[in-house]
Amino acid sequence: MRFPFNCFILTLLTMISVNSFAQISVKNSPDTLHNGAKKQLESLVMPEGLDMSFNGLLNQWYEKKNINTSFTEDSVNPYVSDSTVIKRLSKLPTIMELPFNEHVRKCIDFYTGQRRKQVSYMLAMGQYYLPIFEDQLIANKLPNELKYLPIIESALNPTAYSRAGAGGLWQLMVSTGRIYGLQVNSLIDERMDPYKATIAATRYLKDLYRIYGDWNLVIAAYNCGPGNVNKAIRRSGGKRDYWQIYPYLPGETRNYVPIFIAANYVMNYYKEHNLNAAPVCLPMSDTIIVKEKVHLMQIADLMNLPITELRTLNPQYRQDVVPGNFSPCAIRLPLDAASSFLQNKDKIVAYRAGELFTNRLLVEPSEKIYSSSSRHKVKGSKSRRRGGAAVHSSSSKKKSGKSSGTKRKKHR
């Protein structure tokens, strides 16, 4: 008997644990819509890892000296009525439903008010990363608005890690990444590769849509896992609408769709809130495939490139080591450095290789025994273990079997 494809995918995906998303505390009933009156903004708790991801982004680019950490977005945020927000959301060219309610309003106020500086940096980073997302979403015939998921997942920090172990721009768990073809080992974590992680994430989203057929349920499942969404559907009596199963979802997932809608709004209407992109400069890059073992420091030294720039372009290499000798690996270099690398590849690969790659290929164990107490070599002795201690006896016994008088020494 053959199982339907959706059943197979669901079984597979329910084993995937996706990163959690910390609660945004909302006290009002989920069924209550905003009545047009301005309400006091309640205190919000940031999405899990978002503060940490953003701070990590600043540190990463501060080292590279391509980011101005003193930059502040202190322009006035004009008040915008609910009717104006509704009208703006309705104009967005989206496939996904982007409805308005008080929870969406709170998330919009959160981004445009409390997190203005963060939005400015995400606008800047988006100039580099959003085209990567768009290419894959269009190629897979998925809604273009899904490109804003990494906004709330990682604050567009490619090296972000959550407490649950999710990593990269799309905050994929190791198990999820491996299911969708990503390599994760001591040297490489392809969840940090913006290109490969995007391919994996779009495949995952596509599989979730085959199960649910509703994009709001898809991104809810992306956040808390298909198992929790299925449980909410059962508890609601079989409803398959996000807003109807809302009360039965985990607390953090109840606010995932509202903040996703807010991210779509803010990234499209930031100018109407006096927001601008921060002064961030990312280099144009080209990709080189190598089949040799290369250290990023080799490239940095011989090509006179900042090591932080190479790490930024190649965040998937955890120890700066590119193990191209194991399987072909991609290295991204500044556009004007790619041809120079190819011309000097052999010289680069050989440079400081013995110093940078310290793993020994051949090791001969010593046959001599060393005394830890006297720190001199004891020659011609035999050893045996008694209760964890090595006991050495002299080999110069008389043929009669009597001891030569040498005392046995115990070494620990």
C-alpha positions as CSV (number, residue, x, y, z in Angstrom):
1,M,0.0,0.0,0.0
2,R,1.4,3.4,-1.0
3,F,1.1,6.3,1.3
4,P,0.0,9.7,-0.2
5,F,2.9,12.1,-0.7
6,N,1.4,14.6,1.8
7,C,1.4,11.9,4.5
8,F,5.0,11.1,3.9
9,I,6.0,14.8,4.0
10,L,4.0,15.4,7.2
11,T,5.6,12.4,8.9
12,L,9.0,13.7,7.9
13,L,8.4,17.3,8.9
14,T,6.8,16.5,12.3
15,M,10.2,15.1,13.3
16,I,11.8,18.5,12.5
17,S,12.2,20.8,15.5
18,V,12.1,24.4,14.3
19,N,13.5,27.3,16.4
20,S,11.2,28.9,18.9
21,F,10.0,32.4,18.8
22,A,9.7,34.3,22.1
23,Q,6.3,35.7,23.1
24,I,5.1,39.1,22.3
25,S,2.7,39.6,25.2
26,V,-0.8,40.4,24.1
27,K,-3.6,40.7,26.7
28,N,-6.6,41.2,24.5
29,S,-8.8,38.5,23.0
30,P,-7.6,37.3,19.6
31,D,-11.1,37.8,18.2
32,T,-11.1,41.6,19.0
33,L,-10.3,43.8,16.0
34,H,-8.9,47.3,16.3
35,N,-11.7,49.8,16.3
36,G,-9.7,52.7,14.8
37,A,-8.9,54.4,18.1
38,K,-5.3,54.7,19.1
39,K,-4.5,52.4,22.0
40,Q,-1.6,52.4,24.3
41,L,1.2,50.3,23.1
42,E,1.8,47.4,25.5
43,S,5.2,46.2,26.3
44,L,6.5,43.7,23.8
45,V,9.1,40.9,24.3
46,M,11.3,40.6,21.3
47,P,11.3,37.5,19.1
48,E,13.6,34.8,20.5
49,G,17.2,35.6,19.5
50,L,16.3,38.8,17.6
51,D,18.1,41.1,20.0
52,M,21.1,38.8,20.1
53,S,21.1,38.4,16.3
54,F,21.0,42.2,15.8
55,N,23.8,42.8,18.3
56,G,25.8,40.1,16.6
57,L,25.2,41.9,13.3
58,L,26.6,45.1,14.6
59,N,29.6,43.5,16.1
60,Q,30.4,41.6,12.9
61,W,30.3,44.8,10.8
62,Y,32.0,46.9,13.4
63,E,35.0,44.6,13.1
64,K,34.9,45.1,9.3
65,K,34.6,48.8,9.8
66,N,31.9,49.0,7.2
67,I,29.2,49.9,9.6
68,N,28.7,53.1,11.6
69,T,27.6,51.9,15.1
70,S,27.1,55.5,16.2
71,F,24.4,55.9,13.5
72,T,21.0,56.7,15.1
73,E,17.6,56.9,13.4
74,D,16.1,59.7,15.6
75,S,13.7,61.2,13.1
76,V,10.1,61.6,14.2
77,N,7.8,58.7,13.6
78,P,4.5,60.3,12.4
79,Y,1.2,58.9,13.7
80,V,-0.6,56.9,11.0
81,S,-4.3,56.0,11.5
82,D,-5.6,52.4,11.3
83,S,-7.5,53.1,8.1
84,T,-4.3,54.3,6.5
85,V,-2.4,51.2,7.5
86,I,-5.3,49.0,6.2
87,K,-5.3,50.8,2.9
88,R,-1.5,50.5,2.6
89,L,-1.6,46.7,3.3
90,S,-4.3,46.2,0.8
91,K,-2.2,47.8,-1.9
92,L,0.8,45.5,-1.5
93,P,1.1,43.1,-4.5
94,T,1.0,39.9,-2.4
95,I,-0.4,36.4,-2.7
96,M,-0.5,35.9,1.0
97,E,-3.3,37.4,3.0
98,L,-2.1,40.3,5.1
99,P,-5.1,41.3,7.3
100,F,-5.1,44.0,9.9
101,N,-6.0,43.7,13.6
102,E,-4.8,45.2,16.9
103,H,-2.0,42.6,17.2
104,V,-0.6,43.6,13.7
105,R,-0.9,47.3,14.8
106,K,1.2,46.7,17.9
107,C,3.9,45.0,15.9
108,I,4.0,47.8,13.3
109,D,4.3,50.3,16.2
110,F,7.0,48.2,17.7
111,Y,9.1,48.3,14.5
112,T,8.5,51.9,13.6
113,G,8.8,53.2,17.2
114,Q,11.0,51.2,19.5
115,R,13.1,49.5,16.9
116,R,13.8,52.3,14.4
117,K,17.5,51.8,14.3
118,Q,17.2,48.1,13.8
119,V,14.8,48.6,10.9
120,S,17.4,51.0,9.3
121,Y,20.1,48.3,9.5
122,M,17.8,45.6,8.2
123,L,16.9,47.9,5.2
124,A,20.6,48.2,4.5
125,M,21.4,44.5,4.8
126,G,18.3,43.7,2.8
127,Q,19.9,45.4,-0.3
128,Y,22.4,42.5,-0.2
129,Y,20.3,39.5,1.0
130,L,16.7,40.1,-0.3
131,P,17.7,39.6,-4.0
132,I,19.1,36.2,-3.0
133,F,15.8,35.3,-1.4
134,E,13.8,36.6,-4.3
135,D,15.6,34.5,-6.9
136,Q,14.8,31.3,-5.1
137,L,11.2,32.2,-4.3
138,I,10.5,33.1,-7.9
139,A,12.3,30.0,-9.2
140,N,10.1,27.8,-6.9
141,K,6.9,29.8,-7.6
142,L,6.5,30.8,-4.0
143,P,5.1,34.2,-2.7
144,N,7.7,36.9,-2.9
145,E,6.6,38.3,0.4
146,L,8.2,35.2,2.1
147,K,11.5,37.0,1.6
148,Y,10.7,38.9,4.8
149,L,10.7,35.8,7.0
150,P,14.5,36.2,7.8
151,I,13.7,39.7,9.0
152,I,11.9,38.2,12.0
153,E,14.0,35.1,12.2
154,S,17.5,36.5,12.3
155,A,17.4,40.3,11.8
156,L,19.3,39.4,8.6
157,N,22.4,38.3,10.5
158,P,23.8,35.2,8.6
159,T,25.7,34.0,11.7
160,A,22.8,34.2,14.1
161,Y,22.2,31.2,16.5
162,S,19.2,30.8,18.7
163,R,19.2,29.2,22.2
164,A,17.4,26.2,20.6
165,G,20.3,25.6,18.2
166,A,18.7,27.1,15.0
167,G,21.2,28.9,12.8
168,G,21.6,31.3,9.9
169,L,19.4,33.8,8.1
170,W,16.5,31.3,8.0
171,Q,17.2,29.9,11.5
172,L,17.1,26.3,10.4
173,M,17.7,23.5,12.9
174,V,20.6,21.1,12.1
175,S,18.1,18.2,11.5
176,T,16.1,20.4,9.1
177,G,19.1,21.5,7.2
178,R,20.4,18.0,6.7
179,I,17.0,16.8,5.5
180,Y,17.2,19.5,2.8
181,G,20.8,18.8,1.8
182,L,22.9,21.2,4.0
183,Q,26.2,20.1,5.3
184,V,26.9,20.6,9.0
185,N,30.2,19.4,10.6
186,S,33.2,20.8,12.5
187,L,34.4,22.9,9.6
188,I,31.3,23.8,7.7
189,D,27.8,24.9,8.7
190,E,25.9,25.6,5.4
191,R,22.9,27.0,7.4
192,M,25.1,30.1,7.5
193,D,25.5,30.1,3.7
194,P,23.0,32.6,2.4
195,Y,22.6,30.9,-0.9
196,K,22.4,27.2,0.2
197,A,20.3,28.0,3.3
198,T,17.8,29.9,1.1
199,I,17.5,26.9,-1.2
200,A,16.8,24.6,1.8
201,A,14.3,27.0,3.3
202,T,12.3,27.4,0.1
203,R,12.1,23.7,-0.3
204,Y,10.9,23.4,3.3
205,L,8.3,26.1,2.8
206,K,7.1,24.4,-0.4
207,D,6.6,21.1,1.4
208,L,4.7,22.7,4.2
209,Y,2.4,24.4,1.6
210,R,1.7,20.9,0.1
211,I,0.4,19.9,3.5
212,Y,-1.6,22.9,4.6
213,G,-2.5,24.8,1.4
214,D,-2.6,28.1,3.5
215,W,0.4,30.4,3.8
216,N,-0.4,31.7,7.2
217,L,-0.5,28.1,8.5
218,V,2.7,27.4,6.6
219,I,4.7,30.2,8.4
220,A,3.0,29.2,11.7
221,A,4.3,25.6,11.1
222,Y,7.7,27.1,10.1
223,N,7.9,28.7,13.6
224,C,6.6,26.0,15.9
225,G,6.6,22.8,13.8
226,P,3.8,21.0,12.0
227,G,3.0,18.9,15.1
228,N,1.9,22.0,17.1
229,V,-0.1,23.3,14.2
230,N,-1.9,20.0,13.7
231,K,-2.6,19.9,17.4
232,A,-4.2,23.4,17.2
233,I,-6.3,22.3,14.3
234,R,-7.6,19.3,16.2
235,R,-8.4,21.3,19.3
236,S,-10.3,23.9,17.2
237,G,-12.6,21.2,15.9
238,G,-10.8,20.9,12.5
239,K,-10.6,24.5,11.6
240,R,-7.9,25.2,9.0
241,D,-7.7,29.0,9.3
242,Y,-4.9,30.6,11.2
243,W,-7.1,33.2,13.0
244,Q,-9.6,30.5,14.0
245,I,-7.0,28.2,15.5
246,Y,-5.1,31.2,17.0
247,P,-6.1,30.5,20.7
248,Y,-4.8,26.9,20.4
249,L,-1.4,27.8,19.1
250,P,1.7,28.2,21.3
251,G,1.9,31.7,22.7
252,E,4.9,32.6,20.6
253,T,3.3,31.4,17.4
254,R,0.2,33.5,17.9
255,N,2.3,36.5,17.3
256,Y,4.4,35.1,14.5
257,V,1.9,36.0,11.7
258,P,1.2,39.5,13.1
259,I,4.9,40.4,13.2
260,F,5.4,38.9,9.7
261,I,2.6,41.1,8.4
262,A,4.3,44.1,10.2
263,A,7.6,43.2,8.6
264,N,6.0,43.3,5.2
265,Y,4.4,46.7,6.0
266,V,7.6,48.3,7.4
267,M,9.9,47.1,4.7
268,N,7.6,48.6,2.1
269,Y,6.4,51.8,3.8
270,Y,9.5,52.7,5.8
271,K,9.7,56.1,4.1
272,E,6.3,57.1,5.3
273,H,7.6,56.6,8.8
274,N,10.8,58.7,8.2
275,L,13.0,55.6,8.1
276,N,16.1,55.2,5.9
277,A,18.7,52.6,5.3
278,A,21.8,52.7,7.6
279,P,25.2,53.5,6.1
280,V,26.3,49.9,5.4
281,C,28.5,49.0,2.5
282,L,28.7,45.4,1.4
283,P,31.1,44.4,-1.3
284,M,30.1,43.0,-4.7
285,S,31.3,39.4,-4.8
286,D,32.1,36.5,-7.1
287,T,32.1,32.8,-6.4
288,I,35.1,30.5,-7.0
289,I,35.0,26.7,-6.7
290,V,38.1,25.2,-5.1
291,K,39.1,21.5,-4.8
292,E,42.0,22.2,-2.4
293,K,42.2,22.8,1.3
294,V,42.4,26.6,1.8
295,H,42.5,28.8,4.8
296,L,40.9,32.2,4.6
297,M,44.0,33.7,6.3
298,Q,46.1,32.5,3.3
299,I,43.8,34.5,1.0
300,A,43.7,37.5,3.3
301,D,47.5,37.7,3.6
302,L,48.5,37.2,0.0
303,M,45.7,39.2,-1.5
304,N,45.8,42.0,1.0
305,L,42.1,41.5,2.0
306,P,40.7,42.1,5.5
307,I,40.0,38.7,7.1
308,T,36.7,40.0,8.5
309,E,35.6,40.8,5.0
310,L,36.3,37.2,3.9
311,R,34.5,35.9,6.9
312,T,31.5,38.0,6.1
313,L,31.3,36.8,2.6
314,N,31.9,33.2,3.7
315,P,30.1,32.7,7.1
316,Q,29.6,29.0,6.5
317,Y,33.3,28.2,7.3
318,R,33.3,27.9,11.1
319,Q,37.1,27.7,11.6
320,D,38.2,29.7,8.5
321,V,39.1,26.4,6.8
322,V,37.7,25.6,3.4
323,P,37.9,21.8,3.0
324,G,37.9,21.7,-0.8
325,N,40.1,18.5,-0.7
326,F,37.1,16.6,0.8
327,S,34.5,17.9,-1.6
328,P,34.5,21.0,-3.9
329,C,33.7,24.2,-2.0
330,A,32.6,27.6,-2.9
331,I,34.6,30.7,-1.8
332,R,33.1,34.1,-2.3
333,L,35.6,36.9,-2.9
334,P,35.3,40.6,-3.7
335,L,34.5,41.1,-7.3
336,D,37.9,42.5,-8.2
337,A,39.8,39.7,-6.4
338,A,38.3,36.6,-8.1
339,S,40.6,36.6,-11.2
340,S,43.7,37.3,-9.1
341,F,42.9,34.3,-6.8
342,L,42.6,32.0,-9.8
343,Q,46.0,33.2,-11.2
344,N,47.8,32.7,-7.9
345,K,45.8,29.7,-6.5
346,D,48.8,27.4,-6.2
347,K,50.9,30.0,-4.4
348,I,48.0,30.8,-2.0
349,V,47.3,27.1,-1.2
350,A,51.0,26.5,-0.3
351,Y,51.4,29.7,1.8
352,R,51.9,29.0,5.5
353,A,50.2,25.6,5.0
354,G,52.3,23.8,7.6
355,E,51.5,26.5,10.2
356,L,47.8,27.0,9.5
357,F,46.9,23.3,9.1
358,T,48.2,21.7,12.2
359,N,46.5,18.3,11.9
360,R,49.3,15.7,11.5
361,L,48.8,13.0,8.9
362,L,51.5,10.6,10.2
363,V,52.5,10.2,13.9
364,E,55.1,7.7,15.2
365,P,54.4,6.9,18.9
366,S,57.5,7.0,21.1
367,E,58.9,3.7,22.2
368,K,60.8,5.1,25.2
369,I,59.4,5.5,28.7
370,Y,59.8,8.7,30.5
371,S,60.1,9.2,34.3
372,S,57.7,11.8,35.5
373,S,59.5,12.2,38.8
374,S,63.1,12.5,37.8
375,R,62.4,13.7,34.3
376,H,65.1,11.5,32.8
377,K,64.8,8.6,30.4
378,V,64.7,5.1,31.9
379,K,66.2,2.7,29.4
380,G,65.8,-1.0,29.1
381,S,62.8,-1.3,31.4
382,K,59.6,-3.2,31.1
383,S,56.3,-1.9,32.4
384,R,53.0,-3.4,33.4
385,R,49.8,-1.8,34.9
386,R,48.5,-2.5,38.3
387,G,45.3,-0.6,39.3
388,G,46.1,2.3,36.9
389,A,49.8,2.7,38.0
390,A,52.7,1.6,35.8
391,V,55.2,-0.5,37.7
392,H,58.7,-0.7,36.2
393,S,61.2,-3.5,37.1
394,S,64.8,-3.8,36.2
395,S,65.7,-6.2,33.4
396,S,69.2,-6.8,34.8
397,K,68.3,-9.7,37.0
398,K,70.8,-12.4,37.7
399,K,70.4,-15.7,35.8
400,S,69.8,-17.4,39.2
401,G,66.5,-15.5,39.4
402,K,67.6,-13.2,42.2
403,S,66.9,-9.5,42.0
404,S,69.8,-7.2,41.3
405,G,68.7,-5.1,44.2
406,T,67.2,-2.3,42.1
407,K,64.1,-1.1,43.8
408,R,60.9,-0.9,41.8
409,K,59.5,2.6,41.1
410,K,55.9,3.5,40.8
411,H,54.9,6.2,38.3
412,R,51.5,7.9,38.0
